[in-house]
């Protein structure tokens, strides 16, 4: 079955895994998903992730979730841009998320990056999701 929104599926798997108290969740692999997970890892929202080959030509991402005192580190994980409604933003028009405590993940011409990295690079793009 083809997915309409692969990134939304990844975010939902992370949310569901944290609600269930799982330490590791899995998701089908893709470059966009791996790039978003790399940003989450750099910003400290997940412990890490790895790619495993299930069978020839089919890969899977294993995502290690992060908890602090038994509570998930990620409190809110929302999709902003959807396949039916793309949301683009210039970097100067992008407000700070939760007063700088949360991040927004953007897909820019220079790759997938957090809003902090995008401000440093002075580049805007499509707002994929917001994390707090």
N, C-alpha and C positions, 0 to 999 in steps of 0.2 A: 504494500500500500504506500503510495506516495504521500509525503507530508506537504501540507500547504505552507507551514511556517516552521522550518527546522529550528530556528533560534528560539522561538516561543516554546517548542517542545523541550529543548535543553533547559531553559529557565524553569519550566514546570517540573522537570525531573529533579532539579536541584531543590526547589521548594518542597516537593513531596518527600524527598529523601531526608531533608532536615526536619520536617514535621514528624516523620517516622523514627527519627533518631539514628539514621543510618550513618556509617562512617564512610562508605564508598557507594557511589551510584554510577551507573553506566549509561552511555548514550552512543548512538551511531556517530562515526567520525566524519568530519568535514573540515575544510580549511577555515571557514568562518567560525564554526564552533570552537576550534582550537585557538584561534586568535582571541576570541572573547574570553575563553578560559585563561589564556596567558595574561590578559589584562587583570582579571579577577585575582590571579595568583600574585602578580606584581603589586597590587594594591592591598593584599593581605586578607582577602575575603574567603579564599579556599587554601587548603594546604598544598595542593598540587594536582596534577593530572598526568596520565600516561596513555599512550596509544597501544592497543593490543590487536593483533590480527586474529580474527575469529576463524576465518577460512580464506582461501586465496581470493584476494581482491576486496574483501569485506573487513573493515577495521572498526574498532570500537574504542571509545574514550572511557577511561576509568577515572572518575573525579573523586578526590579525597576531600570531604567536607570538613569544615573547621568549626569547633565549638569552644566557648569560653565559659567556664563554671557551669557546664551542662546546657547552656543556652547557645543556639546557633549564632554565629558571627553575623550572618546576613539576616537582617530583620525584615527588609523589604526588597523585593526583586520584581520589577515591573517592566513589561515590554512597552516601549513608546511608539516606535515605528512598526507598523504591521504591513503585511503584503497588500492590503487594500487601502492603507492610508500611510504614506511615507511622510516622515517629519524631518525636515532639513533645518539647520540653524547655522547662522554665521556665528563665529566664536564670540563676538562682542555682544550678541543678543542672547547668549546662553546663560541663564541665571545659575547661581551656585545652588547645589542640591544639599538640603539640610545644613545650610550655613557652612559648607565645606567639609562636613563629616561624611557625606555620601558622595558617590560619583555617578556620572553619566558616561556611558560607553558610546563612542562615535565611530562611524565608518568614514574615514577621510580619504582623500587622494593619496595620503602617505601611509595608509594602513589603518587598522583598528587600534584605537587608543582611548584612554580616559580623557575626561574634559580637562583635567589638570595638564596632561601632556599636550593636548590640542591647544590650550592657551599658550603654553611655552613655545609651540611650533607655529602659533598664529594661523591656524587652519581650522575651518569648519567642516561640516559634513552632515551625514544622516545620523540622527540620534537613535541608536538601537534600543538601549534600555537604561534604566536607572537602578542603582543599588545603594542600599543603606543598611 
